[in-house]
Amino acid sequence: MNANLSFSTAIFSRHKIAKFAFAMIALTLVALLASVSRAQQAAQPAPANPPATQAYKPLEGDYVAHDFHFKSGETLAELRLHYRTLGTAARDAHGRVTNAVLILHGTGGWGGNFLAPQFAGILYGPGQLLDITRYYIILPDNIGHGKSSKPSDGLRAHFPQYEYDDMVAAQHELVEKGLHVNHLRLVLGTSMGCMHSWIWGETYPDFMDALMPLACLPVQIAGRNRLWRKMLMSGIRQDPDWQNGDYTTEPRAGLEIAADMLLLAGSAPLPMQLSLPTRDAADRYLQDVMKREMETLDANDLLYAVNASRNYDPSADLGQVSVPVMFVNSADDFINPPELGIAEREIQKVKNGKFVLLPASEQTHGHGTHTWAALWQQYLKELLDESQTPPAAVK
């Protein structure tokens, strides 16, 4: 099937975004550090107050991959992979898991990002698209993130130089060997996880029924996207206090540069102008954000996480992706600007792929739109309907 392009216009009222704009901006940074009907229909508006997440309490655990080999040639005797799960795995008569959904976070994020109300409150509840009485949700912390193995655990700059292929290989081992899931109903990824989803589709083409990449491009990271990443990494490395990664106190100047770059890259002009309409409001916000981030960021962890994108480039093998793909970006994404036309070009290589560009509005959130499920849930429904009949309730 030839790939299709689909565009829709989301209509949302101004007063709703005003209430949540300030929270949204902070969540955009976290998501970075840390992405119903056919396309012709208008998107369903986000509720003025997203349903309180029903105190979703996932099961948490750690899987240890022994003697893990990285593409760099380095190894770790034990690679710890932390994960959260919601729901129960269901199997068919042949023992094949039918309802597992792997959701992959962005750079600097963690699996817990997907328990936030604007995501979980829209998708996991009774009758919702990923109702956890019907689906088995898997939320890993990827290598270098959250509670999984990372440089700040002790190895610092001697931690293996992981890249995206390593992260996906670890995800696959966690799913298959750690959780005993032999098939995925869906792989959905945001930002870095969006890029990981393309790698999943090429590396394990028969392991899932569908892919939903949110907020990325399926090409080598170049142009402005490479520049801001390079500036962030150089800012850390050129801080004398970094000491080649063997610092005893965080290199503050380098981290401030990094946090500045992340804040700008994840910004959304319309809601930011609405919530920070004066210079004093903007200055106070920046001061608060920087104080919070400087208390939590680790220079090596961040440097490794950003540098992991260095060899990413799925463009040559997109034709190997055989499952249905619903690829969604937003028009106000600084990191993946729509005027490049890359998404429209590359989706043509995907046998059963569709690209959707969400128009910029006061309701979109720049790069962080990927985590506000109300804005794109109609396309998830379309993908689930197209790729397979949703599974029956787990008993």
N, C-alpha and C positions, 0 to 999 in steps of 0.2 A: 504494500500500500504506500502511495506517496504521502510524505509528511504534509500535514496541514498547518496553517497558521490560524490562530483564533484570538480575537481581541474582544474585550468586554469593557463596559463602563460601569464602575461602581458608584452608586448614589448614596451618600451619607449626609446626615445633617450636621451643621457646624457646631451646634451646642454640645453634641456628644463627644467630639474630640477634645473640646476645651477641658472637660473634666479629667481626661486621662492623658493629656499631651505630655505633662511633666513626667509622669511615670513611664510613658512610652520611651522618652529619650534615654532615660537611665537603662531601660530594658534593651534598647538598641545596642548600647555599649556592652552590656552583659552578653547579649547574643553574639556579638562579634568576638568578644573575649571568650569569653566564654565560648528563615524563610520563614435538591439542588438541581441546577439546570444546565442546559447547554449554553454554549458561548453567547448565543444571541440574547439570553436573558440577563437582566441586571442582577448584580451580585446581591445576596441577602445582606441587609445592613447589620453591622455589629450591634449587639444590644448595648444600651446605655451603660449597663453594669453587667459585665460578663458573669454568668452563673458562678457562684462561689464553687471552686473546685471541691468536689465532694470528699475533702480530706483524703485524697488518693494516697494511700500508703503502700508503696510498692514493696515487693520483696527485694532485698538487696543482697548481693553476694560478690565474691571474688573468684575468678578463675585464674589459675596460674599456668601459663604456657612455659614448658620446660625447654631449655636450649633453643631459644627463639633466634632465628637467623634473620638479620636485616640485609637489605640490598647493598648496603655499604660494605658488607663483609664482616661486620661486627656481630657479636652475639651477646645475649643475656642468658645466664643460667636459669633465671626465673623472671618472667614478665608477668606482672600482676595486671589483670583486667577487671575493673570493677563494673558492675552492671546493676540495673533495676529492671524488674518485670512487673507487669500488671496483667491480670487475667490468667487463663489456663490454656496450655497447648492442646489442640484437638487433632486427632489422627484419623485417616480414612482406613478402610479395611486392609490396606497394604502397608500400614504403618507410616504413611507419609503425612507430615504435619501440614494442615490446611489453612491455619488461621494466624500464623506468626507474622508480625509486622516489626521490622527493624527501623528505628528512627535515629538518625545520625546528626550530632550537633556541630556547631561551627567552631572556628578557631578560638581557643581560650575558654570554650564553654564546657558543659558537662551534661550527662543524661538528664539530670534534674531540671534543666531548662524547660523540658517538655512536660513538667508538672504545673507550669504557670497557668493561671486562669484563661488567658487569651489563647492558649493552645488546648490544654486538657479540658477546660470547661466547655469548649466548643466541640471536641471530638470524642471524648471517652465516655460520656454519660449514656444513660439508657436511651436507646433509639438513635444515638448519634453515629456518625460514620465509622468510628473505630471503637464502638461500644465494647468495654472490656469484659462484658459477659459473653461476647462473641469472638473477640480477638485476643491474641496473646501478644502484648506489646513489650518489646525489648529495647531498653534505653542504656546503651553502654557509655562509659567514660572512655574515650579513646586514648591511645598511647600519648603520654605527656600531659594528660588532662585529668581534672577531678581527682578521684581516689585511685586511679590507675598509676602504674609506674611512670615516673617523670624525673627530670634532672634534679629537682629540688629535694628528692628523697635522700640524696647523699652523694651521688656520682657527679652532680653538677655538670661541668663542660666535658666530662668523661663519659657521659651517657651516650649510647649509640645515636648516630645522626639519622634518626628515622625520617621517612618520607611517606607520602600518601599511600604508595603501594604496600608498605609495611603495615600501615594502620588498617587497611582493608583486609590484608591477610590475617591480622590479629582478630579483627571483627569476625571473619569467617571461622576461625578456629574457636573463638568463644561461642558462636552460635551452634556450630556443628558438634564440637567435642565437649564444651562446657555446659551447654543447655540442651544438647541432644536434639536439636532442631535440624531436620534434613531438607527442609524447604521453607521458603518465605513467601507469604502471600504478597508482600509489598516491601520495597525498600524506599523510604522517604528520607531525604537529607536536606539540611539547610546550610547554606554558605559552604564551609569546608565539607560538611556532610553532603551537600549538593554535588560537589566534585567527587566525593567518595562514591556516590551512587552511580555516576558514569563508569567508574572503575569496576564496581560490582557488575554492571551490565556487560562489560567486556570480558572480565576475568572469570565470572561465574554465570554465563548467560542462561543456563537452565535451572539456576537455583531459586529464582523468584518468578512470580507471575507478572509483576509490574514494577515500574520505577517512577518516582516523583521527585525530580531534582528541583529545588527551590533556591533561587538567588545565586547563580554562578554562570560560568560560560564553559563549554566543553572544548577549550583550546588552551594552549600554553599561556601561562601568565606573563604578559608583556605589557608594553605601553605604560599608561599611568598606573595601572594596577600593580605592575612590577615596581614602579618608581616609589610609591609610598611604602611598600613593603621593604624595599631596599633602604629607604631613608630611616625607617623605624629600626631595622637591624643595625645599620651603621651608627645610629644614635646611641645604642647600647654598647656596641663594641668599641666606640671611640671615647667612651667615658673612662677616664683613668681609674675610677673606682671599680670598674668591672673586673680588672685584673685577670683577663683571659678566662673569666668564669669562676675563678677561685676567690671571689669576694667574701668578706666576712660581714659586711653590711651592704644593703642593696645600693647599686649605683643610681642615685636619685636623679641626676641630670638626664641620664640615658632613659630612665623610666618615664620621666616627665615628657620627653620627646615622644616616646612610644605611646603614652596615653593620649597625648595631643593628636597624633596621627590617627589613632583608633577612633577617637571622638569625631573627628571630621569625616573620616571614611564612612562611619555609620550614621551620619546625620541625615535628617530629612527636613528640607527647607521650610515647607508650609507649616507643619505642626510646631516646628521649633520657633518660627517667627511668631506664631500665635501664643505660645506659652512663655516666650521670652521677648516681649515687645519693647523692652527698654534696655539701655546699656547696663543699668544697675542689676536688672533681673538676670541678664546674660552673665555678668561678672560673678554674681552670687552663685549661679548654677555651676559655672566653671570651677570656682573655688571649692564648692561642695564635692563635685565629681572628682577633682584631682585629689582631694584629701582622702576620699574613700578608696580610690584606686591605688594610691601610693601605699596604703596600709595592707593591700592584699596581693599586689602583683609581685611576681618573682621574675627577675631579669632573664635567667637562663630558661625557665619554663616558657616565657613568652617568645624569646629568641628562637628556640627550637620549634615552637608551634608555628610561627610565621615562616621559618625557613623550610618547613616540611613540604611546602608547595613548590619547591624549586624545580622538580623534574616532572611536574604534572603536565600531561598533554594527551588527552584521550582522542584527539581529533582524527587521527589516522585510522582508528579501529571502530568508529561509530557504527559502521555497517554491520558489525558483529552483534550489536544489541538487537535481540530478536523479540523481546517482550514489549508490550505497549508502554509508551513513555509519555507522561504529562509534565512538561518542562515549563516552569512559571518564573518569570522575573517581574520586577516592578519598575516603572518608568523613572522613579526618583532615586534609583540605586546608584550612588556615587561609584561603587566598586565595579558594577557591571552596567555602564551607561548604554541605553538603548540605541543611541545614534550610531554606534559602531556597526550595527546590523549583523553582528556575529551569530547571535542565537538563530535568527531567521535563516542564515546561510547554512549553519551546521546541522540544524534539525532536518534538513533535506537529506542527509546521509542516513538517518535513522529510519528503518523499514516501517515502523509503526509508531511514529512519534508526532507529537503535537506541541507547539510552542504557544504560550499565552503571555502577553504583555499586559500587566495591570496598569491602567492609567494612573498617573500621580494625582493625588487629591489630599485634602486635609486628613483623610482617614488612613492613607498609606504611611509607612514608617521608614522610608528609605530602604537601605539594605535589610533592616530588621523586619520588614513586611513579612518575611518568611515565617515568623513565629506567630503571626496574627491570623489564626486559621479561618476566621469569619470572612476574610478577604478572598480566600481561594478554595474554600471547602467545596464549592460547586464543581470545581475541576477535579478534586479528589473523588467526588461521587461519580463523575463521568468516567474516570479512570477505573474505579472499582467495578462499575457496571460493564464497562467494555472488556475488562480483562478476565472476569470470572464472576459467577454468581456468589455473593457474599455467603460465608459459611453459616451453618445453623448454630443456634445457641449451644454453648458448651454445657454438658450435663455431668 
